[in-house]
Structure formats: structure tokens, C-alpha cells
Amino acid sequence: MYMNYGHLELRIEELLKERDISKNTICKELDIPRSNFNRYCRNEFQRLDANLICKLCDYFDCEVGELICYVKE
């Protein structure tokens, strides 16, 4: 029996817009491949890279809870 526990969503797009930062800029400054970053922006990921989450929190000067939200289904 399959249980649906919901999913996680990254708020990268919202944070980029709020701070007026381009995807090219953040990818270049954090040395993240653009194709990988786009998947995270579209919430098309299976696993989260803890190092990337730390990089993003540091870059956006935010807490994990401001970057990631849990969506119950």
C-alpha cells in the first residue's frame, strides 16, 4: 500500500525575485550547474543535497524553513 506523505518544495524562485537576483548570477557565484539549479527551481528533485541547501541559506541569508516548505497532500 502506497502512502502519500506529501512533498518538499524549494522557494528558490520566490527568493530570487524578492532579492532581484538572476539565475545566472547565483549559479556563477555558487558554482552550481545551471541544469541542476533549474531542476531545483522547478521542484523536480528526488533528493536534496545538504551542502547545496547550506550554500543557498548562506547566500540568501535565510533559515532552512524559509527556503524549504513541506506540502501535505
Secondary structure, DSSP 8 states (H G I E B T S, - for coil): ------EEEE-HHHHHHHHT--HHHHHHHHT--HHHHHHHHTT--SS--HHHHHHHHHHHT--HHHHEEEE--
